[in-house]
Each structure stands twice: as C-alpha cells, then as structure tokens.
Amino acid sequence: MRLEVAMLGVSDVDRAKTFYEKLGWRLDADVAIDGFHAVQLTPHNSEASIIFGKGVTSPKPGSADSLVLAVNDLDAARKELIAHGVEVSEIFHYAGGPFNSSAKSPRVSGRDPQGRSYFSFAAFADPDGNEWLLQEIQTRLPGREWTPTRARATDVPTLAALLHETAEHHDHFEKTHAEHHWWDWYASYLSARQSGSSPENAAAAAGRYMEEVLHVLPR
C-alpha cells in the first residue's frame, strides 16, 4: 500500500487549479461533466497527488492543515515559491520538536539550532487557506525509506548526460573551494538530482553538504 491522494476542500475550482499549476505541479486530470468538476495535480517528483473539485467528496474549503512537502533545500524551495508569486513564511522550527503544537507559541523563528533534518520548516497556503509545510529532509533516519526490490535501470546515454552535467556544475565549486574529493560532491549532487531537484538547487545542496558536513570551505 502507498499513499496516493489527499482530498482538499476549495471554494473555487478554477482558482485553485491556477494556483497549483503556477507552482509547477503536474496536471493529471480535469474532468467536468454535468455539474461535476474534479481536478487532480501532483507535486514535482511526488507519488502522491491532490484532488479537489465541485461534487467531489472533500472537506470544508480551507480545512486542510499542515500538509507536508519534503524538500532537500529549504532556502531554495522558498525562493522558488516566492518567484512564482506565492507568499511563504520565514523559516521556523517547533519549540517542542516537529509538529508539536502543544506549546503556547509552538513555532520559533529560524532554523533548527542543531541543523537537523526534519526539524526546519516554512509554510504557505492556497487561496482557500489550505496550509502546506515545507519540511527540510536532507538525510532520512534509518528505516524511513523503503528498500527497492530491484535497482532502477538507467540507460547508458542518460547516465552519461547526467555525469557530464554533474562535472560541469562541479567545475565552479572546485575552482572556488579548498582541495576535496570530487566524488563527495558528485554523490551529493546526483542524490539531489535523482530526488527531483533542479541542477541549480542540486549544486547548492552539494555545496552546502561539502561546507557544512565535510568542512570544505571557500578559498
């Protein structure tokens, strides 16, 4: 079993569709028949989708709270949303740990002080007030990933093109930073790209990994 769809309540189907398409989400279906109107969209690189519409069994408009979008680069994700005209909160963390809203003021400004995966967030909402959380996950905890039954096949031309792209982006980092093992940067970049990041975001993630984890600093 896998989570396939989350149902959202919206008051204006076309307005909601425009909003989510503006984020670059894939439009999977838009069906309108005799007063029934259903729309399905999927976030980039996600296997789960959202569905909303008229005549669709769904919650009250705006009642979805804290739907989570995992990102490997919270700063880059915020910038991308803002570039699409979306109002996004400043980065925050929870005083009592992720999703712990029991405190009087649960959301504390700024990143998690320890820089941990899962602990830093930003928020935005669609026109009806359905809230989404961006949760930064750079390294998943043990047991938080399914083990594939077989390795994914990548054809040689595709792999060659990806390696060439990686080399091109690594060139700038290599010229501006201290001596390091190229394979560490490559691994971080390729991991981000295979998780759906753009080349620019993947390069930023690789640079941050090298500087913060391996302490390879600018010259």
C-alpha positions in Angstrom: 0.0 0.0 0.0 1.1 3.6 -0.6 -0.5 6.9 0.0 -2.0 8.0 -3.3 -4.3 11.0 -2.9 -5.1 13.8 -0.4 -8.5 15.4 -0.8 -8.7 19.2 -0.5 -11.7 21.4 0.0 -11.8 24.5 -2.2 -14.4 27.2 -2.9 -13.3 28.0 -6.5 -12.1 25.1 -8.6 -10.5 27.1 -11.4 -8.8 29.5 -8.9 -7.3 26.5 -7.0 -6.2 24.8 -10.2 -4.5 28.0 -11.4 -2.7 28.3 -8.1 -1.3 24.8 -8.0 -0.4 24.8 -11.7 1.6 28.1 -11.0 3.7 26.0 -8.6 4.7 23.7 -11.5 2.6 20.8 -10.2 1.6 18.3 -12.9 -2.0 18.4 -14.0 -3.2 14.7 -14.2 -6.9 15.2 -14.7 -9.5 17.9 -15.2 -12.9 16.3 -15.6 -16.1 18.4 -15.8 -19.4 16.6 -16.5 -23.0 17.7 -15.7 -22.1 19.9 -12.7 -19.3 17.6 -11.5 -15.8 19.1 -11.8 -12.7 17.2 -10.4 -9.1 18.2 -10.7 -6.0 16.1 -9.9 -2.5 17.5 -9.6 0.8 16.1 -8.4 3.8 17.9 -6.9 7.1 17.5 -8.8 8.7 14.1 -8.0 5.9 13.0 -5.7 4.0 9.7 -6.0 1.0 11.2 -4.1 -1.4 13.7 -5.6 -4.2 16.1 -4.5 -7.8 16.1 -5.8 -10.3 18.8 -5.4 -13.4 20.0 -7.2 -17.2 20.5 -7.3 -19.2 17.5 -6.4 -16.1 15.8 -5.0 -16.4 14.3 -1.5 -14.0 16.6 0.2 -13.6 18.7 3.4 -14.7 22.2 4.1 -12.7 24.7 2.0 -9.5 25.7 3.7 -9.7 22.9 6.4 -6.6 21.1 5.4 -3.9 21.9 7.9 -0.1 21.3 7.8 0.1 19.2 4.7 3.8 18.4 4.3 6.0 18.7 1.3 9.5 17.3 1.8 12.3 19.3 0.3 16.1 18.8 0.5 16.9 22.5 0.3 14.5 24.7 2.3 16.0 28.0 1.2 15.9 27.1 -2.5 12.3 25.8 -2.2 11.2 29.1 -0.5 12.9 31.2 -3.2 11.3 29.1 -6.0 7.8 29.6 -4.5 8.3 33.3 -3.9 9.4 33.6 -7.6 6.1 32.1 -8.5 4.3 34.8 -6.6 3.5 32.7 -3.5 3.6 34.3 0.0 5.8 32.0 2.1 6.6 32.3 5.8 10.1 32.8 7.2 11.9 29.6 8.1 10.9 28.3 11.6 11.2 25.3 13.9 9.0 23.9 16.5 9.9 24.6 20.2 8.9 21.1 21.2 10.1 19.2 18.1 8.5 18.7 14.7 4.7 19.2 14.6 4.5 19.7 18.3 1.9 22.4 18.6 1.1 21.9 22.3 3.2 24.9 23.5 1.7 28.4 23.7 4.0 29.6 20.9 5.0 26.4 19.1 6.7 27.9 16.1 10.0 29.5 16.8 11.7 31.8 14.2 14.8 30.4 12.5 16.2 27.1 11.5 16.6 24.2 14.0 19.6 25.3 16.1 21.3 21.9 15.6 20.7 21.9 11.8 18.9 18.5 11.9 16.9 17.0 9.1 13.1 17.0 9.7 13.3 20.0 12.2 13.2 23.1 9.9 10.1 24.4 8.2 8.4 27.1 6.2 4.7 27.5 5.4 2.4 28.7 2.7 -1.3 28.5 1.9 -3.5 28.2 -1.2 -6.2 30.8 -1.9 -8.7 28.9 0.4 -6.3 28.7 3.3 -5.3 25.1 3.0 -1.8 25.2 4.6 1.3 23.5 3.3 4.5 23.0 5.2 7.9 22.7 3.6 9.9 20.3 5.7 13.7 20.1 5.0 14.9 16.5 4.9 18.5 16.1 3.7 19.2 12.8 5.3 16.5 10.4 6.2 16.6 8.5 9.5 17.3 4.7 9.3 14.2 2.8 8.4 12.5 5.8 6.8 13.0 4.6 3.3 11.6 1.5 1.5 14.2 -0.9 0.2 13.6 -1.4 -3.6 13.1 -5.0 -4.7 15.5 -4.2 -7.6 17.7 -1.4 -8.7 16.3 1.1 -11.1 17.7 0.8 -14.6 19.3 3.8 -16.1 20.3 3.6 -19.8 23.9 4.5 -20.6 23.2 7.7 -22.6 21.0 9.1 -19.8 23.7 8.3 -17.2 26.4 9.8 -19.3 24.5 13.0 -19.8 23.9 13.2 -16.0 27.5 12.7 -15.3 28.5 15.4 -17.8 26.0 17.8 -16.2 27.5 17.0 -12.7 31.0 17.6 -13.9 30.1 21.0 -15.4 28.4 22.1 -12.1 31.3 20.8 -10.0 33.8 22.8 -12.0 32.8 26.1 -10.3 32.9 24.6 -6.8 36.3 23.0 -7.5 37.8 26.4 -8.6 36.4 28.3 -5.6 36.9 25.9 -2.7 39.6 24.1 -0.9 41.0 20.7 -2.1 38.5 17.9 -1.7 37.4 14.5 -3.1 35.3 15.1 -6.2 33.3 12.0 -5.5 31.8 13.5 -2.3 30.4 16.5 -4.3 29.3 14.2 -7.1 27.4 11.9 -4.8 25.6 14.8 -3.1 24.7 16.4 -6.4 23.5 13.2 -8.0 21.4 12.3 -5.0 19.7 15.7 -5.1 19.0 15.4 -8.9 17.6 11.9 -8.5 15.3 13.3 -5.8 13.9 15.8 -8.3 15.9 18.9 -7.6 16.8 21.3 -10.5 20.5 21.4 -11.5 20.9 24.8 -9.7 19.3 23.5 -6.5 21.3 20.3 -6.6 24.5 22.3 -6.9 23.5 24.4 -4.0 22.7 21.3 -1.9 26.1 19.7 -2.8 27.9 22.9 -1.9 26.2 23.1 1.4 26.9 19.5 2.2 30.6 19.9 1.4 30.9 23.1 3.5 28.7 22.1 6.5 29.3 18.3 6.7 32.8 17.9 5.3 34.0 21.4 6.1 35.4 22.1 2.7 35.4 25.9 2.7 35.9 28.6 0.1 39.4 29.6 -0.6 
